[in-house]
Amino acid sequence: MIDIDKLRQADRRSLGRAITLLESSREDHRKEAELLLDQIMPYTGNALRIGITGVPGVGKSTFIDSLGRYLIEQGHRLAVLTVDPSSSVSGGSILGDKTRMSFLSTHDCAYIRPSPSGTTLGGVARRTREAILVCEAAGYDLVIVETVGVGQSETLVAEMTDIFLLLLLPGGGDELQGIKRGIMELADLVVVNKADSDMERTAKVSIADVKHALNLLKPRLANWQVPVLPASALHNQGIEEVWMAVMAYQELIVGNGVLQSRRKQQSVDWMWRETGDILLGQLSRDEGLIFLLDDLRQRVRDEKIAPSVAARYLAQQFLESRKSS
């Protein structure tokens, strides 16, 4: 069992064990995890949740380390939940983020937790939402979720955070073409990183291009013009300006009630996703449907039946089996 008192005191061992418990798929662990969540719920919801995404090579980890240094100097306590895109079996580059976050990885006021993305779309570990709650219960007032990169399912990040920050590179005209329109529409703040030395002029051009692209899109939030700011995480430049923009956004969504309503909707969305995962798990383990599952898989592979038709038939058979049991 997790010692709640130690967890509330930000004991790193208890915090790590709690997140490991949440990530476990064992049935007995899930029951213990649900009990843990019930116990910590009164202590959650007090942190600002920030999602950060960007194309590979944009410098997400370095940016978070630079931003984290600034925030800790301002008296904040920061938890960073990173998602390792490599195999959960081999471990992959699970230490990579900690290596690039040299300041945060050694500071008492920061906590970094890498987790394998597994099969979850968008580079977000399935239990990232629950890990956010645990970090809040441990007293961290800022939680950053760093995602694998830019992909269609990055909307999952926006569904669990309060502000969604998109990092871009200078001279990224082609990069803009490759970014899904939906990602740009979800961005509450855009930062052009590595805007230093000989890239300053290029960064200015990129900022103008991004602003033009944003003007063609419907804003995510009324009365908010998405800022596009230059920064150099490597040289700690522009970090304060980025944080001032984050604070302005937070003030707006708190003042107009958007933060509260958004979090309520996120919780409902989370419930439905969990319901779907649980039902899918039960279906795949139903002994009475094993042969039907195998048959449908093969027929879909052989293109003898449309996937949508197979899915509906499978769901109907599952419901019928529940009625008769």
WOPELIN-V623825 format. One record per helix or strand of 2 or more residues. SS is the DSSP state (alpha for helix, beta for strand). FROM is the first residue (numbers start at 1). LEN is the number of residues. Records with the same first field share a line. If there is no record, write none. Layout:
# WOPELIN-V623825
SS = FROM-LEN, FROM-LEN
This chain:
# WOPELIN-V623825
alpha = 4-5, 12-12, 27-17, 60-14, 96-5, 104-3, 121-3, 128-10, 152-7, 173-6, 181-6, 197-19, 239-17, 258-28, 287-15, 307-18
beta = 48-7, 78-7, 110-7, 142-5, 163-7, 189-5, 227-4
